[in-house]
């Protein structure tokens, strides 16, 4: 006889695998990205302690339940933009990030693997800048990307995968002024979704977790 938690995992993962199949047939790239990102949320909830807030829950999924090798690398372009906005250009973190950025001229399609890791950049950050640095890792930026899709019905920035063939995130150069637009292609997001399904299933089975216990069901619509 199948144990209750195994049956729950089987039904839960089966449901979201079916949803992934349905999403893959949607024509619009914007709609597919939005749907994949929305469907990642319940997968993230299933593997996190209750009352974990949305951002850490989603980022935890990316860091610990997918195979994304660049998730903890830092976007130097996004970081320098933020530090300029906050008037911190005199400090060591900005100077180091700007130097590294200048040594890597914009290209038509630059991979994220050339970006430094969070750990590599912490030695240049003041204590009060560590959180800023963390928020500019690609896992955190992907959550910001997700928020723009879900809450504003648009992708942030101006980068586009015109070829529709890219399988990994990249920077595209839109001007001669060094502007670098971060692009998360649809195929990459679909891959993250498939990885999350596999990892979450393994985690729930190993920990003997009933994923349905993480959600409210019934006619009474309770706030989470």
N, CA and C of each residue as an Amber inpcrd file, in Angstrom:
protein
   672
   0.8480000  -1.2010000   0.0000000   0.0000000   0.0000000   0.0000000
   0.8870000   1.2570000   0.0000000   0.5700000   2.2060000  -0.8760000
   1.3470000   3.4450000  -0.9660000   1.0970000   4.3150000   0.2560000
   2.1720000   4.8120000   0.8810000   2.0290000   5.6530000   2.0690000
   1.3910000   6.9870000   1.6870000   0.6850000   7.6300000   2.6330000
  -0.0150000   8.8860000   2.3220000   0.8990000   9.9720000   1.7600000
   2.1060000  10.1150000   2.3090000   2.9830000  11.1840000   1.8230000
   3.4480000  10.8980000   0.4050000   3.7080000   9.6280000   0.0770000
   4.1260000   9.2780000  -1.2840000   3.0000000   9.5460000  -2.2870000
   1.7880000   9.2240000  -1.8990000   0.6430000   9.4790000  -2.7660000
   0.4630000  10.9790000  -2.9740000   0.6380000  11.7510000  -1.9070000
   0.5230000  13.2070000  -1.9980000   1.5820000  13.7810000  -2.9430000
   2.8300000  13.3150000  -2.8020000   3.9130000  13.7890000  -3.6750000
   3.6130000  13.4270000  -5.1280000   3.1690000  12.2080000  -5.3470000
   2.8560000  11.7480000  -6.6960000   1.7740000  12.6260000  -7.3390000
   0.7200000  12.9150000  -6.5920000  -0.3620000  13.7420000  -7.1220000
   0.0820000  15.1880000  -7.3360000   0.8360000  15.7180000  -6.3710000
   1.2920000  17.1120000  -6.4240000   2.2220000  17.3330000  -7.6210000
   3.2510000  16.5070000  -7.7400000   4.2090000  16.6630000  -8.8290000
   3.5480000  16.3470000 -10.1740000   2.6780000  15.3420000 -10.1880000
   1.9670000  15.0170000 -11.4160000   1.1380000  16.1820000 -11.9230000
   0.4600000  16.8740000 -10.9860000  -0.3500000  18.0360000 -11.3590000
   0.5150000  19.1160000 -12.0000000   1.6540000  19.4390000 -11.3690000
   2.4830000  20.5180000 -11.8990000   3.2850000  20.0970000 -13.1350000
   3.5060000  18.8110000 -13.2950000   4.1070000  18.3470000 -14.5490000
   3.0990000  18.5170000 -15.6950000   1.8420000  18.2090000 -15.4320000
   0.8040000  18.4210000 -16.4450000   0.6730000  19.9010000 -16.7900000
   0.7720000  20.7570000 -15.7620000   0.6910000  22.2010000 -16.0110000
   1.8700000  22.6730000 -16.8670000   3.0500000  22.1290000 -16.5990000
   4.2240000  22.4710000 -17.4040000   4.0360000  22.0840000 -18.8580000
   3.4500000  20.9160000 -19.0850000   3.1760000  20.4800000 -20.4580000
   2.2110000  21.4430000 -21.1480000   1.1940000  21.8810000 -20.4100000
   0.2230000  22.8190000 -20.9780000   0.8730000  24.1680000 -21.2820000
   1.7200000  24.6430000 -20.3610000   2.3890000  25.9270000 -20.5530000
   3.2910000  25.8930000 -21.7850000   3.9310000  24.7610000 -22.0340000
   4.8690000  24.6530000 -23.1600000   4.1900000  24.8550000 -24.5110000
   2.8690000  24.7240000 -24.5620000   2.1400000  24.8800000 -25.8170000
   1.5580000  26.2870000 -25.9900000   1.7650000  27.1460000 -25.0070000
   1.2960000  28.5330000 -25.1210000   2.1610000  29.2670000 -26.1350000
   1.5540000  30.0300000 -27.0120000   2.2860000  30.6730000 -28.1080000
   3.1240000  31.8540000 -27.6300000   2.5550000  32.7270000 -26.8210000
   3.2310000  33.9580000 -26.4050000   4.3670000  33.6820000 -25.4270000
   5.5630000  34.2140000 -25.7150000   6.6930000  34.0800000 -24.7990000
   6.4030000  34.7540000 -23.4630000   5.7730000  35.9240000 -23.5060000
   5.4440000  36.6350000 -22.2700000   4.5250000  35.7810000 -21.4030000
   3.5270000  35.1900000 -22.0040000   2.5770000  34.3870000 -21.2360000
   3.2350000  33.1310000 -20.6820000   4.0950000  32.5040000 -21.4750000
   4.7780000  31.3040000 -20.9810000   5.6790000  31.6360000 -19.8080000
   6.4340000  32.7250000 -19.8950000   7.3030000  33.1220000 -18.7950000
   6.4900000  33.3990000 -17.5360000   5.3950000  34.1260000 -17.7070000
   4.5490000  34.4570000 -16.5610000   3.9870000  33.1840000 -15.9170000
   3.5270000  32.2540000 -16.7340000   2.9340000  31.0300000 -16.2110000
   3.9630000  30.1350000 -15.5280000   5.1430000  30.0050000 -16.1210000
   6.1930000  29.2070000 -15.4730000   6.5640000  29.8060000 -14.1180000
   6.7370000  31.1340000 -14.0880000   7.1290000  31.7890000 -12.8320000
   6.0360000  31.6450000 -11.7750000   4.7760000  31.7330000 -12.1990000
   3.6710000  31.5500000 -11.2490000   3.6530000  30.1220000 -10.7120000
   3.9140000  29.1530000 -11.5950000   3.8790000  27.7490000 -11.1780000
   5.0730000  27.3670000 -10.3130000   6.1560000  28.1540000 -10.3530000
   7.2990000  27.8940000  -9.4690000   6.9660000  28.2220000  -8.0150000
   6.0390000  29.1530000  -7.7980000   5.7010000  29.5780000  -6.4360000
   5.2100000  28.4290000  -5.5530000   4.2250000  27.6380000  -5.9840000
   3.7830000  26.5340000  -5.1180000   4.8510000  25.4620000  -4.9260000
   5.7360000  25.2750000  -5.9170000   6.8410000  24.3340000  -5.7290000
   7.7620000  24.8440000  -4.6280000   7.9880000  26.1540000  -4.6090000
   8.8300000  26.7540000  -3.5700000   8.1820000  26.6180000  -2.2000000
   6.8820000  26.8020000  -2.1420000   6.1680000  26.6810000  -0.8600000
   6.2580000  25.2600000  -0.3100000   6.2180000  24.2810000  -1.1980000
   6.2040000  22.8800000  -0.7610000   7.4820000  22.4630000  -0.0540000
   8.6090000  23.1310000  -0.3230000   9.8880000  22.7150000   0.2640000
  10.3950000  23.6730000   1.3350000   9.5790000  24.6630000   1.7090000
  10.0130000  25.6380000   2.7180000   9.1760000  25.5310000   3.9840000
   9.7510000  25.9150000   5.1160000   8.9590000  25.9630000   6.3500000
   7.7920000  26.9240000   6.2050000   6.7220000  26.6700000   6.9010000
   5.5670000  27.5650000   6.8600000   5.9680000  28.9480000   7.3630000
   5.2740000  29.9470000   6.8340000   5.4710000  31.3530000   7.1900000
   6.7490000  31.9490000   6.5930000   7.4860000  31.1770000   5.7820000
   8.6180000  31.7490000   5.0670000   8.0730000  32.7460000   4.0570000
   8.6690000  33.9260000   3.9710000   8.1660000  34.9510000   3.0610000
   8.4640000  34.5890000   1.6080000   7.7730000  35.2760000   0.7030000
   7.8220000  34.9100000  -0.7140000   9.2190000  34.9460000  -1.3090000
   9.9420000  36.0470000  -1.0890000  11.2580000  36.1770000  -1.7320000
  12.2260000  35.0910000  -1.2690000  12.4820000  34.9250000   0.0350000
  13.4200000  33.8720000   0.4500000  12.9540000  32.4750000   0.0460000
  11.6470000  32.2720000  -0.0070000  11.1120000  30.9760000  -0.4120000
  11.4450000  30.6930000  -1.8770000  11.2240000  31.6760000  -2.7290000
  11.4700000  31.5250000  -4.1630000  12.9630000  31.3820000  -4.4420000
  13.7750000  32.2140000  -3.7760000  15.2250000  32.1660000  -3.9790000
  15.7940000  30.8410000  -3.4760000  15.2560000  30.3460000  -2.3580000
  15.6820000  29.0390000  -1.8490000  15.4440000  27.9470000  -2.8850000
  14.3210000  28.0160000  -3.5660000  14.0280000  27.0330000  -4.6150000
  15.1050000  27.0770000  -5.6890000  15.4620000  28.2690000  -6.1300000
  16.4600000  28.4140000  -7.1940000  17.8370000  27.9250000  -6.7510000
  18.2040000  28.2490000  -5.5140000  19.5480000  27.9140000  -5.0330000
  19.7000000  26.4470000  -4.6550000  18.6630000  25.8680000  -4.0870000
  18.7920000  24.5280000  -3.5050000  18.0050000  23.4280000  -4.2030000
  17.1600000  23.8110000  -5.1580000  16.3230000  22.8000000  -5.8020000
  16.3100000  22.9340000  -7.3230000  17.3610000  23.5360000  -7.8740000
  17.5890000  23.5350000  -9.3260000  19.0820000  23.3370000  -9.5490000
  19.4700000  23.2170000 -10.8120000  20.8860000  23.0290000 -11.1620000
  21.5140000  24.2940000 -11.7460000  20.9410000  25.4630000 -11.4260000
  21.4170000  26.7050000 -12.0240000  22.7770000  27.0910000 -11.4370000
  23.8260000  26.9060000 -12.2290000  25.1960000  27.1150000 -11.7470000
  25.5250000  28.5770000 -11.4870000  24.8410000  29.5000000 -12.1530000
  25.1790000  30.9240000 -12.0420000  24.2840000  31.6840000 -11.0640000
  23.4720000  30.9770000 -10.3140000  22.4760000  31.6290000  -9.4640000
  23.0940000  32.5590000  -8.4240000  24.2990000  32.2420000  -7.9360000
  24.9340000  33.0620000  -6.9040000  26.0350000  33.9670000  -7.4520000
  26.0460000  34.1420000  -8.7450000  26.9360000  35.1480000  -9.3340000
  26.2580000  36.5230000  -9.2640000  27.0810000  37.5690000  -9.3440000
  26.5970000  38.9370000  -9.1540000  26.5430000  39.6770000 -10.4860000
  25.4460000  40.3630000 -10.7210000  25.3200000  41.2170000 -11.9010000
  26.0460000  42.5360000 -11.6420000  27.2190000  42.6910000 -12.2320000
  28.0000000  43.9160000 -12.0240000  27.2820000  45.1310000 -12.5950000
  26.6340000  44.9580000 -13.7290000  25.9300000  46.0870000 -14.3370000
  24.7820000  46.5610000 -13.4510000  23.9440000  45.6140000 -12.9880000
  22.8300000  45.9990000 -12.1210000  23.3330000  46.5790000 -10.7930000
  24.4170000  46.0140000 -10.2740000  24.9690000  46.4880000  -8.9980000
  25.4850000  47.9190000  -9.1180000  26.2450000  48.2120000 -10.1750000
  26.7670000  49.5710000 -10.3320000  25.6420000  50.5790000 -10.5620000
  24.6110000  50.1700000 -11.2820000  23.4520000  51.0580000 -11.4610000
  22.8450000  51.4250000 -10.1080000  22.6940000  50.4180000  -9.2470000
  22.0820000  50.6490000  -7.9380000  22.9780000  51.5170000  -7.0530000
  24.2630000  51.2380000  -7.0400000  25.1710000  52.0020000  -6.1780000
  25.2740000  53.4570000  -6.6360000  25.2100000  53.6990000  -7.9380000
  25.1870000  55.0860000  -8.4240000  23.9090000  55.7790000  -7.9530000
  22.7930000  55.0740000  -8.0520000  21.5120000  55.6350000  -7.6330000
  21.5350000  56.0120000  -6.1560000  22.2410000  55.2100000  -5.3370000
  22.2940000  55.4490000  -3.8960000  23.4570000  56.3460000  -3.4850000
  24.2050000  56.8680000  -4.4680000  25.2940000  57.7920000  -4.1670000
  26.4820000  57.1510000  -3.4740000  26.7830000  55.8800000  -3.8070000
  27.8820000  55.1670000  -3.1540000  29.0400000  54.9060000  -4.1270000
  29.2700000  55.8290000  -5.0370000  30.3210000  55.6370000  -6.0360000
  31.7300000  55.8450000  -5.4660000  31.8390000  56.4420000  -4.2780000
  33.1660000  56.6700000  -3.6820000  33.6810000  55.4490000  -2.9350000
  32.8290000  54.4570000  -2.7630000  33.1960000  53.3340000  -1.9120000
  33.8040000  52.1820000  -2.7100000  34.4460000  51.2870000  -1.9810000
  35.2600000  50.2330000  -2.5870000  34.4530000  49.2710000  -3.4620000
  33.2500000  48.9310000  -3.0340000  32.4560000  47.9710000  -3.7950000
  32.1310000  48.5100000  -5.1850000  31.7150000  49.7580000  -5.2530000
  31.4120000  50.3500000  -6.5530000  32.6540000  50.4140000  -7.4230000
  33.7650000  50.8510000  -6.8550000  34.9800000  50.9930000  -7.6500000
  35.4270000  49.6490000  -8.2290000  35.3370000  48.5930000  -7.4290000
  35.7410000  47.2670000  -7.9030000  34.7800000  46.7590000  -8.9810000
  33.4890000  46.9230000  -8.7400000  32.4970000  46.4640000  -9.7240000
  32.6340000  47.2230000 -11.0330000  32.8630000  48.5280000 -10.9510000
  33.0130000  49.3570000 -12.1570000  34.2840000  48.9820000 -12.9050000
  35.3580000  48.7060000 -12.1870000  36.6150000  48.3090000 -12.8190000
  36.4340000  47.0020000 -13.5850000  35.8060000  46.0350000 -12.9520000
  35.5860000  44.7390000 -13.6100000  34.6670000  44.8920000 -14.8200000
  33.6900000  45.7560000 -14.6970000  32.7680000  45.9930000 -15.7980000
  33.4910000  46.6300000 -16.9840000  34.3560000  47.5880000 -16.6960000
  35.1040000  48.2660000 -17.7590000  36.0760000  47.3350000 -18.4640000
  36.5670000  46.3250000 -17.7520000  37.5030000  45.3710000 -18.3460000
  36.7870000  44.3230000 -19.2010000  35.4670000  44.3650000 -19.1710000
  34.6640000  43.4150000 -19.9570000  33.7110000  44.2000000 -20.8460000
  34.1820000  44.6510000 -22.0140000  33.3490000  45.4900000 -22.8880000
  32.0540000  44.7820000 -23.2800000  30.9830000  45.5570000 -23.4720000
  29.7000000  44.9540000 -23.8560000  29.8160000  44.1500000 -25.1460000
  29.1660000  43.0140000 -25.1640000  29.1110000  42.1890000 -26.3690000
  27.6560000  41.9670000 -26.7590000  27.4690000  41.4630000 -27.9630000
  26.0990000  41.2380000 -28.4240000  25.3900000  40.2280000 -27.5620000
  26.1350000  39.1980000 -27.0990000  25.5150000  38.1790000 -26.2490000
  26.5710000  37.6490000 -25.2740000  26.5560000  38.1290000 -24.0370000
  27.5420000  37.7270000 -23.0350000  26.8890000  36.8220000 -22.0030000
  27.4950000  35.6580000 -21.6900000  26.9110000  34.7300000 -20.7060000
  27.0910000  35.2210000 -19.2770000  26.2970000  34.7110000 -18.3680000
  26.4000000  35.0930000 -16.9560000  27.5990000  34.4580000 -16.2760000
  28.1650000  33.4340000 -16.8800000  29.2820000  32.7040000 -16.2620000
  30.5340000  33.5610000 -16.1180000  30.5760000  34.7080000 -16.8040000
  31.7300000  35.6070000 -16.6710000  31.5980000  36.5310000 -15.4600000
  30.4450000  36.5200000 -14.8130000  30.2130000  37.3830000 -13.6450000
  30.8790000  36.7920000 -12.4120000  31.3260000  37.6410000 -11.4870000
  31.9360000  37.1270000 -10.2430000  30.8830000  36.5420000  -9.3110000
  31.3200000  35.6870000  -8.4030000  30.4020000  35.1220000  -7.4190000
  30.1680000  36.1120000  -6.2760000  29.0970000  35.8780000  -5.5460000
  28.8070000  36.6890000  -4.3620000  29.9770000  36.6300000  -3.3800000
  30.4940000  35.4150000  -3.1250000  31.5940000  35.2480000  -2.1740000
  32.8280000  36.0270000  -2.6170000  33.0590000  36.0610000  -3.9070000
  34.2240000  36.7610000  -4.4600000  34.1370000  38.2620000  -4.2310000
  32.9330000  38.8200000  -4.2350000  32.7580000  40.2690000  -4.1260000
  32.5720000  40.7500000  -2.6900000  32.3460000  39.8510000  -1.7510000
  32.0830000  40.2880000  -0.3730000  33.2770000  41.0110000   0.2520000
  34.4840000  40.6830000  -0.1760000  35.6550000  41.3320000   0.4300000
  35.7340000  42.8140000   0.0980000  34.9880000  43.2450000  -0.9130000
  35.0070000  44.6610000  -1.3090000  33.8190000  45.4270000  -0.7160000
  32.9130000  44.7230000  -0.0690000  31.6790000  45.3570000   0.4120000
  31.7820000  45.7490000   1.8780000  31.3240000  46.9500000   2.1960000
  31.1730000  47.3530000   3.5840000  30.0240000  46.5420000   4.1890000
  29.9790000  46.4750000   5.5040000  28.9570000  45.6680000   6.1820000
  27.5490000  46.0460000   5.7170000  27.3220000  47.3550000   5.5810000
  25.9840000  47.8090000   5.1940000  25.6850000  47.5700000   3.7130000
  26.6810000  47.1190000   2.9430000  26.4730000  46.8570000   1.5180000
  26.2550000  45.3720000   1.2060000  26.4060000  44.5140000   2.1950000
  26.3010000  43.0790000   1.9400000  24.9130000  42.6750000   1.4510000
  23.8870000  43.2770000   2.0360000  22.5340000  42.9390000   1.5980000
  22.2930000  43.4310000   0.1720000  22.8010000  44.6100000  -0.1350000
  22.6980000  45.1380000  -1.5000000  23.3830000  44.2000000  -2.4780000
  24.5610000  43.7260000  -2.0990000  25.3040000  42.7990000  -2.9530000
  24.5050000  41.5180000  -3.1690000  23.9390000  40.9900000  -2.1120000
  23.1570000  39.7480000  -2.2250000  21.9410000  39.9380000  -3.1300000
  21.3030000  41.0960000  -3.0330000  20.1220000  41.3470000  -3.8520000
  20.4490000  41.5020000  -5.3330000  21.7410000  41.5470000  -5.6590000
  22.1430000  41.6510000  -7.0600000  22.7710000  40.3630000  -7.5780000
  22.5610000  39.2770000  -6.8450000  22.8780000  37.9660000  -7.4120000
  21.7580000  37.6000000  -8.3890000  22.0590000  36.6880000  -9.3010000
  21.0830000  36.3740000 -10.3420000  19.8400000  35.6660000  -9.7950000
  19.9940000  34.9050000  -8.7270000  18.8160000  34.2800000  -8.1260000
  17.8470000  35.3470000  -7.6170000  18.3820000  36.3670000  -6.9600000
  17.5480000  37.4500000  -6.4490000  16.9580000  38.2690000  -7.5960000
  17.7530000  38.5000000  -8.6410000  17.2560000  39.2610000  -9.7830000
  16.1780000  38.4960000 -10.5380000  16.2790000  37.1590000 -10.5290000
  15.2320000  36.3630000 -11.1600000  13.9110000  36.5430000 -10.4080000
  13.9880000  36.6630000  -9.0880000  12.7630000  36.9120000  -8.3250000
  12.1860000  38.2880000  -8.6680000  13.0490000  39.2940000  -8.8420000
  12.5860000  40.6160000  -9.2660000  11.9330000  40.5350000 -10.6420000
  12.5450000  39.7500000 -11.5260000  11.9980000  39.4990000 -12.8570000
  10.6060000  38.8620000 -12.7370000  10.4930000  37.8710000 -11.8680000
   9.2000000  37.2080000 -11.6190000   8.1600000  38.2000000 -11.1360000
   8.5410000  39.1020000 -10.2280000   7.5960000  40.0810000  -9.6920000
   7.0790000  41.0130000 -10.7770000   7.9620000  41.4170000 -11.6720000
   7.5480000  42.3030000 -12.7570000   6.5300000  41.6120000 -13.6570000
   6.7650000  40.3350000 -13.9370000   5.8160000  39.5780000 -14.7530000
   4.4680000  39.4390000 -14.0550000   4.4960000  39.0120000 -12.7990000
   3.2680000  38.6930000 -12.0740000   2.4810000  39.9400000 -11.6900000
   3.1680000  40.9970000 -11.2600000   2.4740000  42.1660000 -10.7260000
   2.3170000  43.3070000 -11.7320000   3.1450000  43.3120000 -12.7860000
   3.0810000  44.4050000 -13.7580000   2.8230000  43.9210000 -15.1800000
   2.7630000  42.5980000 -15.3730000   2.4580000  42.0100000 -16.6750000
   3.4560000  42.4630000 -17.7460000   4.7290000  42.5100000 -17.3520000
   5.7780000  42.8990000 -18.2880000   7.1080000  42.3780000 -17.7910000
   8.0850000  42.2770000 -18.7110000   9.4440000  41.9420000 -18.3210000
  10.2000000  43.2290000 -18.0110000  11.0400000  43.2410000 -16.9830000
  11.8220000  44.4470000 -16.6890000  12.9240000  44.6400000 -17.7210000
  13.3460000  45.8710000 -17.9060000  14.4330000  46.1540000 -18.8450000
  13.9640000  46.1220000 -20.2880000  14.9470000  46.1090000 -21.2100000
  14.6390000  46.2300000 -22.6310000  15.2860000  45.1370000 -23.4770000
  15.8910000  44.1510000 -22.8300000  16.5440000  43.0830000 -23.5820000
  15.5350000  42.0790000 -24.1150000  15.8390000  41.5030000 -25.2720000
  14.9540000  40.5250000 -25.9060000  15.7830000  39.4310000 -26.5600000
  15.2860000  38.2250000 -26.4840000  15.9090000  37.1140000 -27.2090000
  15.2360000  37.0250000 -28.5810000  15.7220000  37.8610000 -29.5160000
  15.0930000  37.9230000 -30.8260000  15.1610000  36.5870000 -31.5590000
  16.2140000  35.8290000 -31.3380000  16.3820000  34.5560000 -32.0340000
  15.4260000  33.4730000 -31.5330000  14.9990000  33.6210000 -30.2740000
  14.1510000  32.6370000 -29.5840000  14.8370000  31.2640000 -29.5280000
  16.1620000  31.2690000 -29.5800000  16.9230000  30.0250000 -29.5490000
  17.8280000  29.9090000 -28.3250000  17.9710000  30.9850000 -27.5480000
  18.8830000  30.9740000 -26.4030000  18.3830000  30.0070000 -25.3360000
  19.3060000  29.2630000 -24.7400000  18.9430000  28.3110000 -23.6860000
  19.4340000  28.7520000 -22.3120000  20.2600000  29.8030000 -22.2550000
  20.7930000  30.3120000 -20.9940000  20.6150000  31.8280000 -20.9440000
  20.5200000  32.4090000 -19.7380000  20.4450000  33.8700000 -19.6280000
  21.6920000  34.5190000 -20.2110000  21.5570000  35.7610000 -20.6560000
  22.6920000  36.4660000 -21.2460000  22.4710000  37.9700000 -21.1540000
  23.5430000  38.7240000 -21.3960000  23.4600000  40.1750000 -21.5290000
  23.5180000  40.5210000 -23.0020000  22.6820000  41.4630000 -23.3940000
  22.7490000  41.9610000 -24.7570000  23.0680000  43.4500000 -24.7120000
  23.8800000  43.9080000 -25.6520000  24.2990000  45.3040000 -25.7080000
  23.3570000  46.0540000 -26.6310000  22.6410000  47.0470000 -26.0800000
  21.6510000  47.7620000 -26.8790000  22.1460000  49.0900000 -27.4160000
  23.3210000  49.5360000 -27.0070000  23.8010000  50.8350000 -27.4870000
  25.3050000  50.9040000 -27.3840000  25.8450000  51.9710000 -27.8980000
  27.2980000  52.1930000 -27.8250000  27.6920000  52.8330000 -26.5050000
  26.7380000  53.0100000 -25.5810000  27.0150000  53.6700000 -24.3070000
  27.2780000  52.6690000 -23.1850000  27.3750000  51.3820000 -23.5230000
  27.7090000  50.3840000 -22.5180000  26.5260000  49.8530000 -21.7410000
  25.3100000  50.1100000 -22.2150000  24.1360000  49.5820000 -21.5330000
  24.0290000  48.0900000 -21.7890000  23.8360000  47.3290000 -20.7260000
  23.7760000  45.8790000 -20.8450000  22.4430000  45.4000000 -20.2940000
  21.6620000  44.8090000 -21.1380000  20.3440000  44.3500000 -20.7450000
  20.3810000  42.8560000 -20.4280000  19.8560000  42.4920000 -19.2630000
  19.8190000  41.1090000 -18.8230000  18.5800000  40.4270000 -19.4000000
  18.7920000  39.2720000 -20.0200000  17.6910000  38.5460000 -20.6740000
  17.5690000  37.1480000 -20.0780000  16.3580000  36.7930000 -19.6500000
  16.0540000  35.4290000 -19.2250000  15.1870000  34.7890000 -20.3160000
  15.7730000  33.9600000 -21.1730000  14.9970000  33.3700000 -22.2720000
  13.9370000  32.3980000 -21.7760000  12.9120000  32.2220000 -22.5850000
  11.8200000  31.3210000 -22.2320000  12.3210000  29.8930000 -22.0340000
  13.2160000  29.4370000 -22.9100000  13.7210000  28.0660000 -22.8110000
  14.4490000  27.8410000 -21.4930000  15.1770000  28.8390000 -21.0140000
  15.8640000  28.7370000 -19.7280000  14.8560000  28.6020000 -18.5890000
  13.8090000  29.4060000 -18.6030000  12.8130000  29.3670000 -17.5330000
  12.0930000  28.0200000 -17.5330000  11.8190000  27.4970000 -18.7220000
  11.2070000  26.1650000 -18.8180000  12.1270000  25.1080000 -18.2220000
  13.4320000  25.2480000 -18.4580000  14.4130000  24.3040000 -17.9160000
  14.4660000  24.3830000 -16.3950000  14.4340000  25.6000000 -15.8480000
  14.4120000  25.7890000 -14.3940000  13.1730000  25.1190000 -13.7950000
  12.0520000  25.2460000 -14.4690000  10.8120000  24.6340000 -14.0010000
  10.9360000  23.1120000 -13.9610000  11.4920000  22.5170000 -15.0050000
  11.6530000  21.0600000 -15.0480000  12.6300000  20.5820000 -13.9710000
  13.7110000  21.3240000 -13.7750000  14.6740000  20.9710000 -12.7260000
  14.0140000  21.0380000 -11.3530000  13.2120000  22.0830000 -11.1330000
  12.5420000  22.2510000  -9.8400000  11.5810000  21.0950000  -9.5820000
  10.8540000  20.6570000 -10.5940000   9.9440000  19.5250000 -10.4310000
  10.6970000  18.2840000  -9.9480000  11.8270000  18.0230000 -10.5840000
  12.6060000  16.8300000 -10.2270000  13.1860000  16.9420000  -8.8280000
  13.7920000  18.0780000  -8.5180000  14.4410000  18.2610000  -7.2110000
  13.4220000  18.2990000  -6.0740000  12.3200000  18.9910000  -6.3080000
  11.2900000  19.0850000  -5.2710000  10.7070000  17.7060000  -4.9770000
  10.4520000  16.9340000  -6.0130000   9.9440000  15.5790000  -5.8230000
  10.9040000  14.7490000  -4.9710000  12.1920000  14.8140000  -5.2880000
  13.1990000  14.0590000  -4.5350000  13.2550000  14.5160000  -3.0880000
  13.1870000  15.8250000  -2.8740000  13.2440000  16.3810000  -1.5200000
  12.0340000  15.9430000  -0.6900000  10.8650000  16.0510000  -1.2580000
   9.6470000  15.6940000  -0.5210000   9.6350000  14.2200000  -0.1550000
  10.0900000  13.3730000  -1.0680000  10.1280000  11.9420000  -0.7820000
  11.1760000  11.6190000   0.2800000  12.3410000  12.2590000   0.1620000
  13.4200000  11.9950000   1.1250000  13.0400000  12.4600000   2.5270000
  12.3230000  13.5870000   2.6070000  11.9390000  14.1410000   3.9130000
  10.5620000  13.6520000   4.3870000   9.9230000  12.8280000   3.5750000
   8.5970000  12.2860000   3.8890000   7.5830000  13.3970000   4.1830000
   7.5660000  14.3770000   3.2740000   6.6820000  15.5350000   3.4220000
   5.4520000  15.3660000   2.5430000   4.3040000  15.6270000   3.1090000
   3.0530000  15.6870000   2.3610000   2.8970000  17.1170000   1.8440000
   3.1230000  17.3830000   0.5580000   3.1090000  18.7740000   0.0720000
   1.7530000  19.4470000   0.2180000   0.6800000  18.6770000   0.1840000
  -0.6440000  19.2950000   0.3060000  -0.8700000  19.9130000   1.6860000
  -0.0810000  19.4770000   2.6670000  -0.2140000  20.0450000   4.0110000
   0.2740000  21.4830000   4.0780000   0.9900000  21.9430000   3.0420000
   1.5170000  23.3060000   3.0310000   0.5060000  24.3230000   2.4970000
  -0.6760000  23.8380000   2.1010000  -1.6530000  24.7120000   1.4630000
  -3.0010000  24.6320000   2.1840000  -3.7700000  25.7200000   2.0740000
  -5.1120000  25.7560000   2.6340000  -6.1130000  25.2860000   1.5920000
  -6.9810000  24.3610000   1.9650000  -8.0250000  23.8800000   1.0710000
  -9.3820000  24.0590000   1.7480000 -10.4390000  24.0420000   0.9610000
 -11.7760000  24.1510000   1.5180000 -12.4990000  25.3960000   1.0420000
 -13.7530000  25.5110000   1.4510000 -14.5960000  26.6320000   1.0020000
 -14.2390000  27.9480000   1.6860000 -13.6290000  27.8590000   2.8540000
 -13.2330000  29.0740000   3.5720000 -11.9170000  29.5750000   2.9910000
 -11.9280000  30.7070000   2.3110000 -10.7430000  31.2520000   1.6590000
  -9.9110000  32.0190000   2.6760000  -8.9510000  31.3390000   3.2620000
  -8.1240000  31.9490000   4.3010000  -6.9020000  32.6120000   3.7020000
  -6.5100000  33.7350000   4.2850000  -5.2710000  34.3970000   3.8560000
  -4.0780000  33.5740000   4.3260000  -3.0580000  33.4480000   3.4700000
  -1.8720000  32.6530000   3.8280000  -0.9620000  33.4520000   4.7450000
